[in-house]
Every structure is written in C-alpha cells, then in structure tokens.
C-alpha cells in the first residue's frame, strides 16, 4: 500500500507541513482560478526571471538571450558542479554489446557503442547537473528553499543538492490514481527525496499538481527549481560538453551520433547545446522514446497502465509540439531546435536492453537511460564499424525502479507480460519482451510531421502569409530547418 496520500490539493505526506505555516499571501483568494490567475506573478517572484523581456514581435522571442540571462558561463557551471561532486562522470565503452551488435549487423556495419555513466552523480542521474546550478542560484540569491514539481529523478536531484547547500526543499509529486494506487517507481523516487531531507507532497493525477505547486511557491517564497528554466538547461550543457571531449580524447574524434532519451526535452536541449560548445557540430542528435501511443498521461485510468514514468511519447511528442506547456512562461527545453532524428522503441525492448546491459556488461542501471541504449543497440547495426555512437546517460536502479517491480505492477493492473515479437506490444495492454536481440528494432518518427504540428499549434488563427521576417527567422530556428524548408512546411499546413 502507498504511504499516506493527499486527500485534498496541497496536502502532503507525514504529520507536519512546514510550508503551510509560512502563508506568505494571507487574505489572497486560494481557489483554483484565482491562484492560476496569479501564475506569472508567482513565477516571476520565484525565479527572478522576467520572461517578458525576451518576447519579440508577433510569435518571436529571443531564445539565446534568455539562455544567456542566467549569467553563468560554461566554465562557471563546471566549477559550481565540481564543487558539488556533480559531473565528470566516466565514459564507458560497451565492448560486449558492440560485439553482439556486429554479429547481427550486415558486413562492415556495427559502430562502437559508448555510454556516459551518469548514475555516478550524487543522486544517481544526470538530473543532478540541472539541480546543482538551480540550487546554487537559489542559495546565492537569498532564497531559503527550493520547490520542484516532478515525479522523476529530478526530485531526488533537487533534494540532494538542497541538502548540500543547506536549503529547505519541497517536492510536489503526481503519484496516485483515484484508487490511491501509486506506481512503484514514483513511490521509490519519493522515498529518495525524503531520504535527502525533503518534504514530499504526493498528489493524485490531474490539475491539482500545478495548482498545489503554485500555492507552495507563493506561500513559502521559495525558489522555483523548475526543470524548464534556463538554469536547469544550462546545467545539462556540461553533459554534452564532457561527452564530446571524452570521446575525442579516447577515440581521436567526436562521436558520429549521440542517442538521448527524450521526454520533456531538457536532456536533448542541454546535451545538444553542450556538444556544440565543445565543437562537436557534426554529431547527430537522436532522440529516443518509449512508444506509449494510445495512453493519455492525464487520464486516471491510464496513469498506472504505463510501465515507464518518463522517457516516453506521452511527454516526448507533446513537449516537442508545445514546449511552453511547462511551469514557466517560456520553456528553455526546446527539443525541435536540436533533434536530427527521433525514434521510438517498445517497453519490452527497454526491459530487454536492461538485461543485456546487466548480463553482458555487468552494469545494472535504470530504465530511463536504457531507453536510449535500446535504440543505440539497433542504430549501431546500421552504422559503419569505424563510427561511434554514444548513449548520453544512465540512471540508478533499485526498489520500485527495478524491472521486476515494474513488470509485477503491470501484471497487477491487468497488463499481459510475455516474451515474443516486440512488434506485438500494445501500450497499456501487453508488454512483449524480445526472445532474441535480433528482434529489436527502432521506429523512425517523422520529424517533419511533428514540425508541422508545432507550426499549426503556434500559428493558431494566424495565416502563414501574415508572418513577418523576425517571426520566420525565429520559427526556422525553432524547428531546426532552413528558411526555404520552413516555407515548404508552412505551405503544407491545412488551410484555414
């Protein structure tokens, strides 16, 4: 059974809720509509970032100016992270997996597979990088604590860094469905947050998450350690930078491809920006997600029918099409700016890749990084033998994050788990684990289709012919294409 859950919005676990005692906004209306109406005011106070200054004419906004507004250079971020024992994680060559890929690949194919072991960070994932800078910024700017809305590894990362910096920490989680049943992986992450001394507010799926998050920020006056501020993305740039430099040092050249697990877009964005800052401009950035098509992430019924809490298409596609669906006015994670390719794998293939990594390389790691590993194993078979593909992260595993717990939970929710052809996988109904590594595949996603969806969303009622030059220049950068190709995509949109 889960630990005590929230009965009403804003109610957390345990017997004490210190954030409620602060009540920094006495007399202000606290109903849902009133709190959301104060959203921009709350975010401005809790981040110190005036997003309005980056807005351009029409649809445009100055993304690079927003990123530079953090005030931290890459060397400064490296120093801050180094003082927190974050970063400088090892780059591992997966020799046994490479050998297996070459056995399955056509003659002359089978790239060398490397893996950046981010589980070596203090909280066990690359999220420590984004948390380190955010929490450092909060402390040096006089905030007494930090708040993060996350059900993933980021909560543990923020809690860990807050403990190191001597700040209070509150993590708001979407944990349970209406039956008070919680996913083992999310509950495990809540346990990790509490182990680092954070207060964890565990909520049911639905709109109460953002409402409660805003209330906590307003009542405490704490810093919004959002996944999507420029501070969080700048923190990940060191990952891409290190990866490029380490590969060149080991192999004499930059990687040909880096595979990045894609969810909210921060991992893709920060890693790609770091690659570019290292001079690795020709490296292909390939996003990989678990295919959970057909499941709605905000559905009470579907919430526990997915066996992955992150790194899936339920986040990957919506955040590509509408990145500003975040908890800040302008999301610094903008994956379409950086993706060269986007592929999906099945749930069963990720569980199988987890076994391969453990039993062939002696590395037991969690599912998030193994999503991109599953894709990289297949992609390596399509690449030349003298090429290099790097998986950009691993994460810790254990307790509810372990495949055994996830598959047991799936069975308890009526999902069939069996071995066979992973193409028979049906999200929310059947998880099919491959019987043989030769069965593993990737499915190429049509990035132009996603780009058109993005353009359709951002244009709204505007017609393409109404766009001014600054707007067109901005949109071309947003979707990582040329002005000419942008015009072609605009011309392919449905009229009216």
C-alpha positions as CSV (number, residue, x, y, z in Angstrom):
1,X,0.0,0.0,0.0
2,X,1.2,3.5,-0.7
3,X,2.2,5.9,2.1
4,X,-0.4,8.4,3.2
5,X,-1.6,10.3,0.2
6,X,-3.1,13.7,-0.3
7,X,-6.8,13.9,0.2
8,X,-7.1,17.4,-1.0
9,X,-4.8,19.6,-3.1
10,X,-1.7,20.7,-1.3
11,X,-1.8,18.1,1.4
12,X,1.5,16.2,1.7
13,X,2.9,13.2,3.5
14,X,3.8,12.9,7.1
15,X,2.4,14.7,10.1
16,X,4.0,18.2,9.6
17,X,3.7,20.5,6.7
18,X,6.1,23.4,7.4
19,X,5.2,25.1,4.1
20,X,1.7,25.8,5.3
21,X,2.9,27.7,8.3
22,X,4.6,30.4,6.2
23,X,1.4,31.6,4.5
24,X,3.2,34.4,2.6
25,X,-0.1,35.6,1.0
26,X,-2.7,36.0,3.7
27,X,-6.0,37.3,2.5
28,X,-5.5,36.3,-1.1
29,X,-8.0,34.1,-2.8
30,X,-6.8,30.5,-2.8
31,X,-9.4,28.9,-5.2
32,X,-8.1,27.3,-8.4
33,X,-8.9,30.1,-10.8
34,X,-7.5,32.8,-8.5
35,X,-4.2,31.0,-8.0
36,X,-3.7,30.3,-11.7
37,X,-4.6,33.9,-12.5
38,X,-1.5,34.9,-10.4
39,X,0.7,32.4,-12.2
40,X,3.0,35.0,-13.9
41,X,3.4,37.0,-10.7
42,X,4.3,33.8,-8.7
43,X,6.8,32.6,-11.3
44,X,8.5,36.0,-11.6
45,X,9.0,36.1,-7.8
46,X,10.1,32.5,-7.5
47,X,12.6,32.6,-10.4
48,X,13.7,36.2,-10.7
49,X,13.4,35.9,-14.4
50,X,11.2,38.4,-16.3
51,X,10.3,36.4,-19.3
52,X,8.5,39.3,-20.9
53,X,11.9,41.0,-21.8
54,X,12.7,38.2,-24.2
55,X,9.5,38.5,-26.3
56,X,9.9,39.7,-29.8
57,X,7.4,40.9,-32.4
58,X,4.5,38.5,-33.0
59,X,5.4,34.9,-32.4
60,X,9.2,35.5,-32.0
61,X,11.1,35.5,-28.8
62,X,14.9,35.8,-28.2
63,X,15.8,32.3,-27.0
64,X,19.5,32.8,-26.9
65,X,19.2,36.0,-24.9
66,X,17.0,34.1,-22.4
67,X,19.6,31.4,-22.1
68,X,22.4,33.9,-21.6
69,X,20.4,35.7,-18.9
70,X,21.4,33.0,-16.4
71,X,24.7,34.9,-16.1
72,X,26.7,31.7,-15.9
73,X,29.3,30.7,-18.5
74,X,30.1,27.0,-19.2
75,X,33.3,27.1,-17.1
76,X,31.4,28.7,-14.2
77,X,28.8,26.0,-14.4
78,X,31.5,23.3,-14.5
79,X,33.1,24.9,-11.4
80,X,29.8,25.0,-9.5
81,X,29.0,21.4,-10.3
82,X,32.5,20.3,-9.5
83,X,32.3,21.8,-6.0
84,X,29.1,19.7,-5.5
85,X,30.8,16.5,-6.9
86,X,28.5,16.6,-9.9
87,X,29.7,15.8,-13.4
88,X,32.9,14.4,-14.7
89,X,31.2,11.0,-14.9
90,X,33.0,8.2,-16.8
91,X,32.5,7.4,-20.5
92,X,32.3,3.6,-20.8
93,X,32.9,1.5,-23.9
94,X,30.3,-1.3,-24.1
95,X,32.5,-3.8,-25.8
96,X,30.3,-6.9,-25.3
97,X,27.2,-5.1,-26.6
98,X,29.2,-3.8,-29.6
99,X,30.4,-7.3,-30.4
100,X,26.8,-8.6,-30.2
101,X,25.6,-5.7,-32.5
102,X,28.3,-6.6,-35.0
103,X,27.2,-10.3,-35.1
104,X,23.7,-9.1,-36.0
105,X,24.8,-6.3,-38.4
106,X,25.5,-6.5,-42.2
107,X,29.1,-6.8,-43.2
108,X,31.1,-3.7,-42.4
109,X,28.5,-2.4,-40.0
110,X,28.4,-2.2,-36.2
111,X,29.5,1.1,-34.7
112,X,31.3,1.2,-31.3
113,X,28.8,1.8,-28.5
114,X,29.8,4.0,-25.6
115,X,27.8,5.0,-22.5
116,X,28.1,8.1,-20.3
117,X,27.6,6.7,-16.8
118,X,25.5,9.5,-15.2
119,X,24.4,7.1,-12.4
120,X,27.7,8.2,-10.8
121,X,26.3,11.6,-9.9
122,X,25.3,12.1,-6.2
123,X,21.6,11.4,-6.7
124,X,22.1,8.8,-9.4
125,X,21.2,10.5,-12.6
126,X,22.1,13.4,-15.0
127,X,19.4,15.5,-13.3
128,X,22.0,16.3,-10.6
129,X,23.5,18.6,-13.2
130,X,20.4,20.8,-13.7
131,X,19.7,20.7,-10.0
132,X,23.2,21.8,-9.0
133,X,23.0,25.1,-10.8
134,X,19.4,25.8,-9.9
135,X,20.0,25.2,-6.2
136,X,23.3,27.2,-6.2
137,X,21.5,30.1,-7.8
138,X,18.7,29.9,-5.2
139,X,21.2,30.0,-2.3
140,X,23.3,32.8,-3.7
141,X,20.2,34.9,-4.4
142,X,18.8,34.6,-0.9
143,X,16.1,32.0,-1.2
144,X,15.5,29.9,1.9
145,X,14.4,26.9,0.0
146,X,13.6,25.3,-3.3
147,X,10.4,23.7,-4.8
148,X,10.2,21.3,-7.7
149,X,7.2,19.7,-9.3
150,X,8.4,16.3,-10.6
151,X,7.6,12.6,-10.2
152,X,11.0,11.6,-11.6
153,X,14.7,11.6,-10.8
154,X,14.8,15.4,-10.7
155,X,13.1,15.5,-7.3
156,X,15.9,13.4,-5.7
157,X,18.5,15.6,-7.5
158,X,17.0,18.8,-6.2
159,X,16.6,17.3,-2.7
160,X,20.2,16.1,-2.7
161,X,21.6,19.5,-3.9
162,X,19.4,21.4,-1.4
163,X,20.9,19.2,1.4
164,X,24.4,20.1,0.3
165,X,23.6,23.8,0.0
166,X,21.7,23.9,3.4
167,X,18.4,24.9,1.9
168,X,14.9,23.6,2.6
169,X,13.3,21.5,-0.2
170,X,9.7,20.6,-1.1
171,X,9.0,18.2,-3.9
172,X,5.4,18.0,-5.4
173,X,4.7,14.7,-7.0
174,X,1.9,13.3,-9.1
175,X,1.8,9.8,-7.5
176,X,-1.6,8.2,-7.3
177,X,-4.7,7.4,-9.2
178,X,-8.1,7.9,-7.7
179,X,-7.9,4.4,-6.1
180,X,-4.8,5.7,-4.1
181,X,-2.7,3.3,-6.0
182,X,0.8,4.6,-6.8
183,X,3.4,3.5,-9.3
184,X,6.3,1.7,-7.6
185,X,8.9,3.9,-9.5
186,X,7.3,7.1,-8.4
187,X,7.0,5.9,-4.8
188,X,10.7,4.9,-4.8
189,X,11.6,8.4,-6.0
190,X,9.5,9.9,-3.3
191,X,11.4,7.8,-0.8
192,X,14.7,9.0,-2.2
193,X,13.6,12.7,-1.9
194,X,12.7,12.1,1.8
195,X,16.0,10.4,2.4
196,X,17.7,13.6,1.4
197,X,15.5,15.5,3.9
198,X,12.9,17.0,1.5
199,X,9.2,17.3,2.3
200,X,7.2,15.4,-0.4
201,X,3.7,16.3,-1.3
202,X,2.1,13.3,-3.1
203,X,-1.0,14.1,-5.2
204,X,-3.4,12.3,-7.4
205,X,-3.2,12.6,-11.2
206,X,-4.8,15.8,-12.6
207,X,-4.8,19.6,-12.4
208,X,-4.2,19.7,-8.6
209,X,-0.4,19.3,-9.3
210,X,0.2,22.7,-10.9
211,X,-2.3,24.4,-8.5
212,X,-0.6,23.0,-5.5
213,X,2.9,23.8,-6.9
214,X,1.9,27.5,-7.4
215,X,0.4,27.6,-3.9
216,X,3.6,26.2,-2.3
217,X,5.8,28.7,-4.2
218,X,3.6,31.6,-3.2
219,X,3.2,30.6,0.5
220,X,6.9,29.8,1.1
221,X,8.6,32.3,-1.1
222,X,11.0,29.5,-2.2
223,X,12.8,29.3,-5.5
224,X,11.1,27.5,-8.4
225,X,13.7,24.9,-9.3
226,X,11.8,24.1,-12.4
227,X,13.0,21.5,-14.9
228,X,12.5,24.1,-17.6
229,X,14.3,27.3,-16.5
230,X,17.5,28.4,-18.3
231,X,19.4,27.4,-15.2
232,X,18.2,23.8,-15.5
233,X,19.1,23.6,-19.2
234,X,22.5,25.3,-18.7
235,X,23.3,22.7,-16.1
236,X,22.9,19.9,-18.7
237,X,25.2,21.6,-21.2
238,X,28.2,20.2,-19.2
239,X,27.0,16.7,-20.1
240,X,27.1,17.2,-23.8
241,X,30.4,19.1,-23.5
242,X,32.1,16.3,-21.4
243,X,30.7,13.6,-23.6
244,X,32.3,15.2,-26.7
245,X,35.6,15.9,-25.1
246,X,35.9,12.4,-23.6
247,X,35.1,10.7,-26.9
248,X,37.7,12.8,-28.7
249,X,40.3,12.1,-26.1
250,X,39.5,8.3,-26.2
251,X,39.0,7.9,-29.9
252,X,40.7,10.9,-31.5
253,X,37.4,12.2,-32.9
254,X,33.9,13.4,-31.8
255,X,31.0,10.9,-31.8
256,X,29.1,10.4,-35.0
257,X,25.8,10.1,-33.1
258,X,24.5,10.7,-29.6
259,X,21.3,9.0,-28.5
260,X,19.3,10.9,-25.9
261,X,16.2,9.7,-24.0
262,X,13.6,12.2,-24.9
263,X,10.8,13.2,-22.5
264,X,10.3,16.9,-21.6
265,X,13.1,18.0,-23.9
266,X,15.7,19.2,-21.4
267,X,18.0,16.3,-21.9
268,X,18.0,16.7,-25.7
269,X,18.4,20.5,-25.5
270,X,21.2,20.7,-22.9
271,X,23.2,17.8,-24.4
272,X,23.0,19.2,-27.9
273,X,24.0,22.7,-26.7
274,X,27.0,21.2,-24.9
275,X,28.1,19.3,-27.9
276,X,28.1,22.4,-30.0
277,X,30.0,24.3,-27.3
278,X,32.7,21.6,-27.5
279,X,32.9,22.0,-31.3
280,X,31.1,18.7,-32.0
281,X,28.8,20.3,-34.5
282,X,28.6,17.4,-36.9
283,X,27.4,14.9,-34.3
284,X,23.8,13.6,-35.0
285,X,21.5,14.2,-32.1
286,X,19.0,11.3,-32.0
287,X,16.1,11.4,-29.5
288,X,14.6,8.1,-28.3
289,X,11.3,7.5,-26.5
290,X,9.3,4.5,-25.4
291,X,6.2,4.2,-27.6
292,X,3.2,4.7,-25.3
293,X,0.8,5.9,-28.0
294,X,-2.8,5.5,-27.1
295,X,-2.3,6.2,-23.4
296,X,-3.3,9.6,-22.1
297,X,-0.9,10.9,-19.4
298,X,-3.5,12.9,-17.6
299,X,-6.0,10.0,-17.6
300,X,-6.8,8.5,-14.2
301,X,-7.4,5.1,-15.9
302,X,-4.2,5.2,-18.0
303,X,-1.9,6.6,-15.2
304,X,-1.0,3.2,-13.9
305,X,-1.2,1.4,-17.2
306,X,2.1,2.7,-18.3
307,X,5.2,1.0,-17.1
308,X,7.5,4.0,-17.7
309,X,7.2,7.2,-15.8
310,X,9.4,9.2,-18.2
311,X,11.2,8.9,-21.5
312,X,8.0,8.1,-23.4
313,X,6.0,9.6,-26.2
314,X,3.4,10.8,-23.7
315,X,5.9,13.5,-22.8
316,X,8.2,13.4,-25.9
317,X,5.6,14.3,-28.5
318,X,3.5,16.9,-26.6
319,X,6.7,18.8,-25.4
320,X,8.0,18.9,-29.0
321,X,4.8,20.2,-30.4
322,X,4.1,22.6,-27.5
323,X,7.2,23.2,-25.4
324,X,5.6,26.0,-23.4
325,X,3.2,23.7,-21.7
326,X,5.7,24.0,-18.7
327,X,5.6,25.6,-15.3
328,X,7.4,28.8,-16.6
329,X,6.1,31.2,-19.3
330,X,8.9,30.2,-21.8
331,X,10.4,26.8,-21.6
332,X,14.2,26.6,-22.1
333,X,13.9,23.0,-23.2
334,X,13.1,23.1,-26.9
335,X,13.8,19.8,-28.5
336,X,12.8,20.6,-32.0
337,X,15.7,23.1,-32.1
338,X,18.2,20.3,-31.8
339,X,16.8,16.9,-32.9
340,X,18.2,15.5,-36.1
341,X,16.3,12.2,-35.7
342,X,13.6,10.9,-33.4
343,X,13.0,7.1,-32.9
344,X,10.8,5.0,-30.7
345,X,11.3,1.6,-29.1
346,X,8.8,-0.6,-27.2
347,X,8.5,-1.2,-23.5
348,X,9.7,-4.8,-23.9
349,X,12.8,-3.7,-25.8
350,X,13.8,-1.4,-22.9
351,X,13.4,-4.2,-20.4
352,X,15.5,-6.4,-22.6
353,X,18.2,-3.8,-23.1
354,X,18.3,-3.5,-19.3
355,X,19.1,-7.3,-19.1
356,X,21.7,-7.0,-21.9
357,X,23.5,-4.2,-20.1
358,X,23.5,-6.1,-16.8
359,X,24.4,-9.6,-18.1
360,X,26.9,-8.6,-20.8
361,X,28.5,-5.5,-19.3
362,X,27.9,-6.1,-15.6
363,X,26.1,-2.8,-15.2
364,X,22.6,-2.7,-13.6
365,X,21.0,0.6,-14.4
366,X,17.5,2.0,-14.5
367,X,15.1,2.3,-17.4
368,X,15.5,5.9,-18.5
369,X,19.0,5.6,-19.9
370,X,18.2,2.1,-21.2
371,X,15.5,3.6,-23.5
372,X,18.3,5.3,-25.5
373,X,20.5,2.2,-25.1
374,X,17.9,0.0,-26.7
375,X,17.8,2.4,-29.6
376,X,21.6,2.8,-29.8
377,X,22.0,-1.0,-30.0
378,X,19.9,-1.1,-33.1
379,X,21.2,2.1,-34.6
380,X,24.8,0.8,-34.2
381,X,23.9,-2.0,-36.5
382,X,23.1,0.5,-39.2
383,X,26.3,2.5,-38.9
384,X,29.8,1.7,-40.1
385,X,32.2,-0.2,-37.9
386,X,34.6,2.8,-37.6
387,X,31.8,5.0,-36.4
388,X,30.9,5.9,-32.8
389,X,27.5,6.1,-31.1
390,X,27.2,7.3,-27.5
391,X,24.3,6.8,-25.1
392,X,24.3,10.0,-23.1
393,X,23.1,8.8,-19.7
394,X,22.4,6.1,-17.2
395,X,20.4,6.3,-14.0
396,X,20.4,4.4,-10.8
397,X,18.1,1.5,-10.2
398,X,16.6,-0.3,-7.2
399,X,13.4,-0.8,-5.3
400,X,10.4,0.4,-7.4
401,X,12.7,1.4,-10.3
402,X,13.8,-2.2,-11.0
403,X,12.2,-4.1,-13.9
404,X,10.9,-6.8,-11.6
405,X,8.8,-4.2,-9.7
406,X,7.6,-2.5,-12.8
407,X,6.6,-5.8,-14.5
408,X,4.9,-7.1,-11.4
409,X,2.9,-3.8,-11.2
410,X,2.0,-4.1,-14.8
411,X,0.6,-7.6,-14.2
412,X,-1.4,-6.3,-11.2
413,X,-3.0,-3.8,-13.5
414,X,-4.2,-6.4,-15.9
415,X,-1.4,-6.0,-18.5
416,X,-0.1,-9.1,-20.1
417,X,3.6,-9.6,-19.9
418,X,5.2,-12.2,-22.2
419,X,8.1,-12.9,-24.5
420,X,7.8,-12.9,-28.2
421,X,7.9,-10.3,-31.1
422,X,8.2,-6.8,-29.6
423,X,6.1,-5.5,-32.5
424,X,3.1,-7.2,-30.8
425,X,3.5,-4.8,-27.9
426,X,0.3,-2.8,-27.2
427,X,0.8,0.1,-24.7
428,X,-1.5,-0.4,-21.7
429,X,-2.5,-3.9,-22.7
430,X,0.5,-6.1,-23.5
431,X,4.3,-5.8,-22.9
432,X,6.2,-8.2,-25.2
433,X,9.9,-8.8,-24.3
434,X,12.1,-10.0,-27.2
435,X,13.2,-13.6,-27.2
436,X,16.3,-12.7,-29.2
437,X,18.4,-9.5,-29.7
438,X,17.8,-9.8,-33.4
439,X,14.2,-8.9,-32.8
440,X,15.0,-5.4,-31.5
441,X,14.1,-2.5,-33.8
442,X,13.6,1.2,-33.8
443,X,10.7,3.0,-35.4
444,X,11.6,6.3,-37.2
445,X,9.3,9.2,-36.3
446,X,8.5,11.7,-39.0
447,X,10.1,14.9,-37.6
448,X,8.5,17.0,-40.4
449,X,5.1,15.8,-39.2
450,X,6.0,16.9,-35.7
451,X,7.3,20.2,-37.1
452,X,4.0,20.8,-38.9
453,X,2.1,20.1,-35.7
454,X,4.3,22.6,-33.9
455,X,3.7,25.2,-36.6
456,X,0.0,24.6,-36.6
457,X,-0.1,25.0,-32.8
458,X,2.0,28.1,-32.6
459,X,0.2,29.9,-35.5
460,X,-3.3,29.4,-34.1
461,X,-5.5,31.6,-36.2
462,X,-2.6,33.3,-38.0
463,X,-2.1,32.6,-41.7
464,X,1.5,31.8,-42.9
465,X,1.5,34.7,-45.3
466,X,0.9,37.1,-42.4
467,X,4.2,36.3,-40.7
468,X,6.9,39.0,-40.6
469,X,10.6,38.3,-41.2
470,X,11.6,38.2,-37.5
471,X,8.9,35.6,-36.9
472,X,10.0,33.5,-39.8
473,X,13.6,33.6,-38.7
474,X,12.6,32.6,-35.2
475,X,10.4,29.7,-36.4
476,X,13.2,28.4,-38.7
477,X,15.5,28.2,-35.6
478,X,12.7,26.7,-33.5
479,X,12.3,23.7,-35.8
480,X,15.9,23.3,-36.8
481,X,15.5,23.9,-40.5
482,X,16.3,26.3,-43.3
483,X,14.1,29.3,-44.2
484,X,13.3,27.6,-47.5
485,X,12.2,24.4,-45.9
486,X,10.2,26.3,-43.4
487,X,8.2,27.9,-46.2
488,X,7.6,24.4,-47.6
489,X,6.3,23.1,-44.3
490,X,4.1,26.2,-43.9
491,X,2.7,25.6,-47.3
492,X,1.8,22.0,-46.3
493,X,-0.4,23.1,-43.4
494,X,-4.1,22.7,-43.7
495,X,-5.7,25.9,-45.0
496,X,-8.0,27.9,-42.7
